[in-house]
Amino acid sequence: MAAGDGARRRGCCASGGGDGGGSSLFPEESFRSWSSYGRALLETGPRLRERVTARSLESAEVNEVRGRSGADMRRTLTWWDLMWFGIGAVIGSGIFVLTGQEAKEAAGPAVVVSYAVSGVSAMLSVFCYTEFAVEIPVAGGSFAYLRVELGDFMAYIAAGNILLEYCIGGAAVARSWTSYFATLLNHHPNDFRIHATALADDYSRLDPIAVAVTLLICLAAALSTKGSSRFNYVLSIAHLAVIVFIVVAGLTVANPSNLTADFAPFGARGIFAASAVLFFAYIGFDAVSTMAEETRNPAKDIPIGLVAAMTLTTTIYCVLALVLCLMQPYTDMDVDAPFSVAFTNAGMDWAKYIVAFGALKGMTTVLLAGSVGQARYLTHIARTHMVPPCLASVHPRLGTPVNATVAMALATAVIALFTDLGILSNLLSISTLFIFTLVAVALLVRRYYVAGETPALDRNKLAACLAVILAASVATAACWGITAGDGGGGGGKSKAKEWAPYAVTGGAWLLATAFLAFGVPRARTPRTWGVPLVPWLPAASVMINVFLLGSIDAASFVRFGLWTAALLVYYFLVGLHASYDTAKLLAAEANAARVEEGAGKAGGDGN
């Protein structure tokens, strides 16, 4: 152990990251001078080919890459901490805001089914994340998993979308915090915002309270992970008490006819369209996987913590949605504060203060868990030098990634100050569903392919099966989108014609998955804990995630494309060359270590 640590620290120092990143933002060889940078740009093509096909080793992620932070994060978390972090990361503004919006505009009382569909999709992804977190217990989460299985390039694209998800999601929750705080004080949210008339309407309501809350949460996350965990589960327990109150009090004024009169007024299409938006309410559980590096017993604690958190969260969401639909007709629901308005309409105006108080607690834990998770993502990305390596620094005394925590908090605070983010819930869902799809694909690759060991024939079979699974999933989503607005046809023949494309695409998915299960030998067995029902479960995760993507509006995909284009520009100009130099340096150090070890053995034999 000591020798390994020593080697790890030597590599860290040699790469300019022993203290978290060297003497400049970009200490790599390609950025030492303008002439060096010019030569690097001229080599963009060959370097890109090398990085697209390069896949990191598990041992490198767990040892050498992690060692570039200069100090280790403290292993203080148990399954109890992870479960409450998972609950705290997920149950926030989504359930208190989006439920009324989607019930009124998309699903009606069937919004309960929409939450269940989103919950199933999230649970499938939880299983995929859990196996990776147990096998590769590092702070990088899905970024590290994709580097190992799908390569640097796909990992980078996923990483950029992860950081976008956290920044925009955190900013949206921080602005919602201001809104519910205003409700507690009997004020309109804009009473606490500064109207900057010189700015566009969507950016003119400056929110200093959201900024202050974001920075205070950042301070708590930077000081102590274990302390943040304790604070999180105290608030989460109090939040659950408020949820119990909402359920019990709501049932006292329930009217079953609100639920049965017109359960699914917008049909199946409305249910799935709402599911795609409501997936926003489940965003955040992946932050728990980034805490694997700080977990005492990852093989036991991570599966229990993550699965328990998602099970409780899905149950709570479905019950709360059911209670809201029983309290008032979906046509009368308020799209901004559905639970508060429902209690007011039921003659229980005093209850809206308890609802607002509970929402504040929930949003505080979401911000805290998000701050912890996003900093660990950024830390591991910085360890690869795709972003400045100074962001990888772990404070030797606090044992937390202070630089990354502060950087992400500042980015979130700036967005929260200026931007009205209500329209961006779909964009957040796109980023998350895209990443979850990649993780499910990566899990299939992990089980059926090992570089240098898997025969070419089996590798090609795997590639063909994955291609069909993805194509069938995309085709199913496309059919669903193309037939939007058809109204479901008329007679039996029309109905049969409507469902015929799904029989083809679903059959193709089924055959490809079955062939993968029975016709392709597995290349790897999990060491401690593995996803059950492989390849069926991860293949189902791909199908449902892509299907939900097909229910999201086109404008959100345009924003997603613009952000991805911006990521590519940065990657080609900076990230590609920094990570290329770092990988080359690591390879040289590994070769030197092998030569040194060989010389030592030879010297020992000579003696």
C-alpha positions in Angstrom: 0.0 0.0 0.0 2.7 2.4 0.9 4.7 1.7 -2.3 1.5 2.2 -4.4 0.8 5.5 -2.6 4.3 6.6 -3.3 4.1 5.9 -6.9 0.8 7.6 -7.1 2.2 10.8 -5.5 5.2 10.8 -7.8 3.0 10.7 -10.8 0.9 13.5 -9.3 3.9 15.7 -8.8 5.3 15.0 -12.2 2.1 16.0 -13.9 2.1 19.3 -12.2 -0.8 18.3 -9.9 0.7 17.4 -6.6 -0.9 20.3 -5.0 -3.9 20.2 -7.2 -2.6 21.6 -10.5 0.9 23.2 -10.8 1.8 26.8 -11.4 -0.8 27.8 -14.0 -4.3 27.1 -15.2 -2.8 24.9 -18.0 0.6 23.5 -17.0 0.7 20.9 -19.9 3.4 20.9 -22.6 1.0 22.1 -25.3 0.4 25.4 -23.5 4.0 26.3 -22.5 4.3 28.8 -25.4 2.3 30.1 -28.4 4.5 28.0 -30.7 3.8 24.9 -28.6 0.1 25.6 -28.8 0.3 26.2 -32.6 2.0 22.8 -33.0 -0.6 21.2 -30.9 -3.5 22.7 -33.0 -1.8 21.3 -36.1 -1.9 17.9 -34.6 -5.6 18.1 -33.6 -6.6 15.3 -36.1 -4.2 12.6 -34.9 -4.7 13.6 -31.3 -8.5 13.4 -31.7 -8.2 9.9 -33.2 -6.0 8.8 -30.3 -8.3 10.2 -27.6 -11.6 8.9 -29.2 -10.3 5.3 -29.1 -8.4 5.6 -25.8 -10.0 4.0 -22.8 -8.9 4.5 -19.3 -8.0 1.6 -17.0 -9.9 1.0 -13.8 -6.7 0.9 -11.8 -5.7 4.2 -13.3 -9.0 5.9 -12.3 -8.8 4.5 -8.8 -5.1 5.1 -8.2 -3.1 7.4 -10.5 -6.0 9.8 -11.5 -7.4 10.0 -8.0 -3.9 10.7 -6.7 -3.6 14.0 -8.7 -5.8 15.7 -6.1 -2.8 15.8 -3.7 -4.8 14.5 -0.7 -7.5 11.8 -0.3 -11.1 12.5 0.6 -12.1 11.1 3.9 -14.0 7.8 4.0 -16.7 8.7 6.5 -20.0 7.9 4.8 -22.3 4.8 5.4 -25.4 3.6 3.6 -27.5 5.7 6.0 -25.7 8.8 4.8 -26.0 7.8 1.1 -29.7 7.1 1.5 -30.5 10.5 3.0 -28.2 12.2 0.5 -30.2 10.5 -2.3 -33.5 11.6 -0.8 -32.2 15.0 -0.1 -30.7 15.4 -3.6 -34.0 14.5 -5.3 -37.1 15.6 -3.3 -37.1 19.4 -3.8 -39.0 21.9 -6.0 -39.9 19.4 -8.7 -42.8 17.7 -6.8 -44.1 21.0 -5.4 -44.1 22.9 -8.7 -44.2 20.5 -11.7 -47.0 18.3 -10.4 -49.7 20.9 -10.9 -48.3 22.0 -14.2 -48.2 18.5 -15.7 -51.5 17.4 -14.3 -53.3 20.5 -15.7 -51.6 20.7 -19.1 -50.5 17.1 -20.0 -51.7 14.2 -17.9 -54.7 15.0 -15.7 -55.0 12.7 -12.6 -52.9 10.2 -14.5 -49.9 12.3 -13.5 -49.6 9.6 -10.8 -48.8 7.1 -13.6 -46.4 9.6 -15.1 -44.4 9.8 -11.9 -44.4 6.0 -11.7 -43.0 5.7 -15.3 -40.3 8.3 -14.6 -39.5 6.5 -11.4 -39.1 3.1 -13.2 -36.7 4.8 -15.6 -34.7 6.4 -12.8 -34.6 3.1 -10.9 -33.1 1.2 -13.9 -30.4 3.9 -14.1 -29.8 3.6 -10.4 -29.0 -0.1 -10.8 -26.5 0.7 -13.6 -24.9 3.5 -11.6 -24.6 1.3 -8.6 -22.6 -1.4 -10.2 -20.1 1.1 -11.6 -19.9 3.0 -8.2 -19.1 -0.3 -6.4 -16.5 -1.4 -9.0 -14.9 2.0 -9.7 -15.3 3.9 -6.4 -14.1 7.4 -7.4 -15.5 10.9 -7.3 -16.0 11.1 -11.1 -19.3 9.3 -11.2 -20.5 8.7 -14.8 -17.6 10.6 -16.2 -15.1 8.1 -14.8 -17.3 5.1 -15.8 -17.6 6.3 -19.4 -13.8 7.0 -19.6 -13.2 3.3 -18.7 -15.8 1.8 -21.0 -16.6 4.2 -23.9 -13.4 6.4 -23.9 -12.3 9.9 -23.2 -14.3 11.7 -25.9 -17.8 10.3 -24.9 -16.9 10.9 -21.3 -16.1 14.5 -21.9 -19.4 15.2 -23.8 -21.3 13.5 -20.9 -19.3 15.5 -18.3 -20.2 18.9 -20.0 -23.9 18.0 -19.8 -23.6 16.8 -16.2 -22.1 20.2 -15.2 -24.8 22.0 -17.2 -27.5 20.0 -15.5 -26.1 20.8 -12.0 -25.6 24.5 -12.6 -29.0 25.2 -14.2 -30.8 22.8 -11.9 -29.2 24.4 -8.8 -30.0 27.9 -10.1 -33.6 26.9 -10.7 -33.9 25.5 -7.2 -32.3 28.5 -5.6 -34.7 30.9 -7.4 -37.6 28.6 -6.2 -36.2 28.9 -2.7 -36.8 32.7 -2.9 -40.3 32.1 -4.1 -41.3 29.8 -1.2 -39.5 32.1 1.3 -41.6 35.0 0.0 -44.8 32.8 0.5 -43.8 32.3 4.1 -43.7 36.0 4.6 -46.9 36.7 2.7 -45.0 38.5 -0.2 -44.8 38.0 -3.9 -41.5 36.5 -5.0 -40.7 39.6 -7.1 -40.8 41.7 -3.9 -37.5 40.2 -3.0 -36.0 40.6 -6.5 -34.4 43.6 -8.2 -36.0 44.7 -11.5 -33.2 45.6 -13.9 -35.3 47.2 -16.7 -32.3 47.4 -19.0 -32.1 43.6 -19.3 -34.4 41.3 -21.3 -37.6 40.1 -19.5 -36.2 36.6 -18.8 -33.1 38.0 -17.2 -34.4 41.2 -15.6 -35.4 39.9 -12.2 -32.2 39.8 -10.2 -32.4 37.4 -7.2 -29.8 38.3 -4.5 -31.4 35.8 -2.1 -30.8 32.9 -4.5 -27.2 34.0 -4.7 -26.8 34.2 -0.9 -28.4 30.8 -0.4 -26.2 29.2 -3.1 -23.0 30.6 -1.5 -24.0 29.6 2.1 -24.7 26.0 0.9 -21.3 26.1 -0.9 -19.6 27.0 2.4 -21.3 24.1 4.2 -20.3 21.6 1.5 -16.7 22.8 1.5 -16.2 22.6 5.3 -17.1 19.0 5.8 -18.7 16.1 3.9 -19.8 14.3 7.0 -21.1 17.5 8.6 -23.0 18.2 5.4 -24.4 14.6 5.6 -25.7 15.1 9.1 -27.3 18.5 8.3 -28.8 16.9 5.2 -30.5 14.0 6.9 -31.8 16.1 9.8 -33.5 18.4 7.2 -34.7 15.5 5.2 -36.3 13.8 8.2 -38.1 17.1 8.9 -39.1 17.4 5.3 -40.6 13.9 5.4 -42.6 14.9 8.5 -44.1 17.8 6.4 -44.9 15.4 3.6 -46.7 13.1 6.0 -48.7 16.2 7.2 -49.6 17.1 3.5 -50.8 13.5 2.9 -52.9 13.2 6.1 -54.3 16.7 5.9 -55.0 16.4 2.2 -56.9 13.1 2.6 -59.3 14.8 5.0 -60.6 16.9 2.2 -60.2 14.3 -0.6 -63.0 13.9 -3.2 -62.6 10.5 -5.0 -64.7 11.9 -8.0 -61.8 14.2 -8.8 -59.7 11.1 -9.6 -62.3 8.9 -11.3 -64.3 11.4 -13.4 -61.6 11.7 -16.2 -58.5 9.9 -15.1 -56.4 10.3 -18.3 -58.0 13.2 -20.3 -55.0 13.5 -22.6 -54.5 9.8 -23.2 -51.3 7.8 -23.2 -49.4 10.5 -25.1 -50.1 12.9 -22.3 -48.9 10.5 -19.7 -45.5 9.9 -21.4 -45.1 13.6 -22.3 -45.6 14.4 -18.6 -43.1 11.6 -17.6 -40.4 13.3 -19.7 -40.9 16.6 -17.9 -41.4 15.0 -14.5 -38.0 13.2 -14.9 -36.7 16.6 -13.7 -38.1 15.8 -10.3 -35.8 12.7 -10.1 -32.6 14.5 -11.1 -29.9 14.4 -8.5 -29.5 10.8 -7.4 -26.4 10.4 -9.6 -24.7 12.8 -7.2 -24.6 9.9 -4.7 -22.4 7.8 -6.9 -19.8 10.6 -6.8 -19.5 10.0 -3.1 -18.2 6.4 -3.5 -14.6 7.6 -2.9 -15.8 8.8 0.6 -17.8 5.6 1.4 -16.5 3.2 4.1 -17.8 0.0 2.4 -18.8 0.8 -1.2 -19.8 -2.9 -2.0 -22.5 -2.8 0.7 -23.3 0.8 1.4 -23.8 2.1 -2.2 -26.4 -0.5 -3.4 -28.4 -0.2 -0.1 -28.2 3.6 0.0 -29.1 4.2 -3.7 -31.9 1.7 -4.1 -33.5 2.6 -0.8 -33.4 6.3 -1.7 -35.0 5.8 -5.1 -37.7 3.5 -3.8 -38.7 5.9 -1.1 -38.6 8.9 -3.5 -40.8 7.2 -6.1 -43.3 6.1 -3.5 -43.5 9.6 -2.0 -43.9 11.3 -5.4 -46.8 9.0 -6.4 -48.5 9.4 -3.1 -48.2 13.2 -3.1 -49.5 13.4 -6.7 -52.4 11.1 -5.8 -53.3 13.3 -2.8 -53.2 16.5 -4.9 -55.5 15.0 -7.5 -57.9 13.9 -4.8 -58.0 17.4 -3.3 -59.2 19.3 -6.4 -60.0 18.8 -10.1 -57.0 18.9 -12.3 -58.5 21.8 -14.3 -58.4 24.0 -11.1 -54.8 23.3 -10.2 -52.3 26.1 -9.9 -49.2 25.6 -12.0 -46.9 27.6 -9.7 -47.9 26.5 -6.2 -50.4 23.6 -6.6 -50.3 22.3 -3.0 -50.6 25.7 -1.3 -53.5 26.7 -3.5 -55.2 23.4 -3.1 -55.2 23.8 0.7 -56.4 27.4 0.4 -59.3 26.3 -1.8 -60.2 23.6 0.7 -60.5 26.3 3.5 -57.1 25.4 5.1 -55.2 28.6 4.2 -52.9 28.1 7.2 -51.6 24.9 5.8 -49.9 26.7 2.9 -47.3 28.0 5.4 -46.4 24.4 6.4 -46.2 23.4 2.7 -43.9 26.3 2.0 -41.7 25.5 5.0 -41.4 21.9 3.9 -40.6 23.0 0.3 -37.9 25.2 1.7 -36.3 22.4 3.6 -36.5 20.1 0.6 -34.9 22.7 -1.7 -32.1 23.3 0.8 -31.2 19.6 0.9 -31.3 19.5 -3.0 -28.9 22.4 -3.1 -26.6 20.8 -0.6 -26.5 17.4 -2.2 -26.1 19.1 -5.6 -23.2 21.2 -4.4 -21.5 18.1 -3.0 -22.0 16.1 -6.1 -21.2 18.7 -8.8 -17.9 19.5 -7.0 -16.8 15.9 -7.1 -17.7 15.6 -10.8 -15.6 18.7 -11.5 -12.7 17.4 -9.3 -12.4 14.2 -11.3 -12.7 15.9 -14.6 -9.9 18.2 -13.5 -7.8 15.2 -12.5 -7.7 14.3 -16.2 -6.7 17.9 -17.1 -9.8 18.3 -19.4 -10.4 21.4 -17.3 -7.7 23.3 -15.3 -6.1 20.8 -12.9 -6.1 23.4 -10.0 -9.8 22.5 -9.7 -8.8 18.9 -8.6 -7.2 20.0 -5.4 -8.5 18.4 -2.2 -7.9 20.4 0.9 -5.5 18.4 3.2 -7.2 19.4 6.4 -10.9 19.6 5.4 -10.7 16.6 3.1 -13.1 18.2 0.6 -12.5 19.6 -3.0 -12.7 23.3 -2.0 -11.7 24.8 -5.4 -14.2 22.8 -7.4 -16.9 23.5 -4.8 -16.3 27.2 -5.0 -16.1 27.3 -8.9 -19.4 25.4 -9.3 -21.1 27.6 -6.7 -20.0 30.8 -8.4 -21.3 29.5 -11.8 -24.6 28.5 -10.2 -24.9 31.8 -8.4 -24.4 33.9 -11.5 -27.1 31.9 -13.4 -29.5 32.1 -10.4 -29.0 35.9 -10.1 -30.0 36.7 -13.7 -32.1 34.0 -15.2 -35.7 32.9 -15.0 -35.2 29.2 -15.5 -38.7 27.8 -15.6 -38.5 27.0 -19.3 -35.3 24.9 -18.9 -36.7 21.9 -17.1 -36.9 20.0 -20.5 -33.3 20.9 -21.2 -32.3 19.4 -17.9 -34.2 16.3 -18.6 -32.5 15.9 -22.0 -29.0 16.1 -20.5 -29.9 13.6 -17.8 -31.6 11.1 -20.0 -28.7 11.3 -22.5 -26.2 10.6 -19.8 -28.2 7.8 -18.3 -28.5 6.2 -21.7 -24.7 6.3 -22.1 -24.2 4.7 -18.7 -26.6 1.9 -19.6 -24.7 1.3 -22.8 -21.4 1.4 -21.0 -22.6 -1.3 -18.5 -23.4 -3.6 -21.4 -20.0 -2.9 -22.9 -18.4 -3.6 -19.5 -20.1 -7.0 -19.1 -19.4 -8.2 -22.7 -16.1 -6.7 -23.7 -12.6 -6.6 -22.3 -9.9 -5.0 -24.4 -7.2 -7.5 -25.5 -9.2 -10.5 -24.3 -12.6 -10.5 -26.1 -12.4 -12.2 -29.5 -13.1 -10.0 -32.5 -16.2 -12.1 -33.5 -17.8 -11.6 -30.0 -16.8 -7.9 -30.1 -18.6 -7.5 -33.4 -21.7 -9.3 -32.2 -21.8 -7.0 -29.2 -21.5 -3.9 -31.4 -24.3 -5.2 -33.7 -26.6 -5.9 -30.8 -25.9 -2.4 -29.3 -26.6 -0.8 -32.7 -29.9 -2.6 -33.0 -31.0 -1.8 -29.4 -30.2 1.9 -29.9 -31.7 2.1 -33.4 -34.9 0.3 -32.2 -35.2 2.7 -29.2 -34.7 5.7 -31.4 -37.2 4.4 -34.0 -39.8 3.8 -31.3 -39.4 7.4 -30.0 -39.5 8.7 -33.6 -42.8 6.8 -34.3 -44.3 8.2 -31.1 -43.3 11.7 -32.1 -44.4 11.5 -35.7 -47.9 10.2 -34.8 -48.4 13.0 -32.3 -51.8 14.6 -32.8 -53.3 11.8 -34.8 -55.9 11.2 -32.1 -55.4 7.4 -32.0 -57.3 6.5 -35.2 -60.8 5.3 -35.4 -61.7 1.6 -36.1 -60.0 -1.6 -35.4 -57.9 -1.5 -38.6 -56.7 2.1 -37.8 -55.7 0.9 -34.3 -53.8 -2.0 -35.7 -52.1 0.2 -38.2 -51.1 2.7 -35.5 -49.5 0.0 -33.3 -47.8 -1.9 -36.2 -44.6 0.2 -36.1 -44.2 -0.4 -32.4 -44.5 -4.1 -33.0 -41.6 -3.9 -35.5 -39.3 -1.7 -33.3 -40.2 -3.5 -30.1 -39.6 -6.9 -31.8 -36.2 -5.7 -33.1 -35.2 -4.5 -29.5 -36.4 -7.9 -28.1 -34.5 -10.0 -30.6 -31.2 -8.0 -30.2 -31.4 -8.2 -26.4 -32.2 -11.9 -26.5 -29.3 -12.5 -28.9 -27.0 -10.6 -26.6 -28.2 -12.7 -23.6 -27.9 -16.1 -25.3 -25.6 -15.6 -28.3 -22.7 -13.5 -26.9 -20.5 -14.8 -24.1 -19.9 -12.5 -21.2 -16.4 -11.2 -20.7 -16.6 -10.0 -17.1 -18.4 -10.9 -13.9 -18.8 -8.2 -11.2 -16.4 -8.7 -8.3 -18.8 -7.8 -5.5 -22.2 -6.5 -6.6 -23.8 -6.5 -10.1 -26.9 -5.4 -11.9 -29.4 -8.3 -12.0 -31.0 -9.5 -15.3 -28.2 -8.3 -17.6 -28.6 -7.5 -20.5 -32.4 -7.1 -20.1 -32.3 -4.4 -17.4 -29.7 -2.1 -19.0 -31.3 -2.6 -22.4 -34.7 -1.6 -21.0 -33.0 1.4 -19.4 -31.8 2.5 -22.9 -35.2 1.9 -24.4 -37.2 3.9 -21.8 -34.7 6.8 -21.6 -34.6 7.2 -25.4 -38.4 7.0 -25.5 -38.8 9.7 -22.9 -36.3 11.8 -24.9 -38.7 11.5 -27.9 -41.4 13.2 -25.8 -39.4 16.4 -25.3 -40.0 19.5 -27.4 -37.8 20.4 -30.4 -36.7 23.8 -28.9 -35.1 22.0 -26.0 -33.1 19.8 -28.4 -31.9 23.0 -30.2 -30.5 24.3 -26.8 -29.0 21.0 -26.2 -27.3 21.0 -29.6 -25.9 24.6 -29.0 -24.5 23.6 -25.6 -22.9 20.5 -27.1 -21.4 22.6 -29.9 -19.8 24.9 -27.3 -18.4 21.9 -25.5 -16.8 20.7 -28.7 -15.2 24.1 -29.4 -13.6 24.1 -25.9 -12.5 20.4 -26.3 -10.8 20.9 -29.7 -9.0 24.1 -28.5 -8.1 23.2 -25.0 -9.4 19.9 -23.4 -8.1 17.6 -26.1 -4.6 18.8 -26.0 -4.4 19.0 -22.2 -5.7 15.5 -21.7 -3.5 14.2 -24.5 -0.3 15.6 -22.9 -1.4 14.2 -19.5 -2.1 10.7 -20.9 1.3 10.8 -22.7 3.1 11.8 -19.5 1.3 9.1 -17.5 2.4 6.5 -20.0 6.0 7.6 -19.8 5.9 7.4 -16.0 4.4 3.9 -16.2 7.2 2.8 -18.6 9.9 4.4 -16.4 8.4 2.6 -13.3 8.5 -0.8 -15.1 12.1 -0.2 -16.2 13.0 0.8 -12.6 11.3 -2.3 -11.2 13.1 -4.5 -13.8 16.4 -3.0 -12.9 15.8 -3.5 -9.2 15.0 -7.1 -9.8 18.1 -7.6 -11.9 20.2 -5.9 -9.2 18.7 -8.2 -6.6 19.4 -11.3 -8.7 23.0 -10.1 -9.2 23.5 -9.8 -5.5 
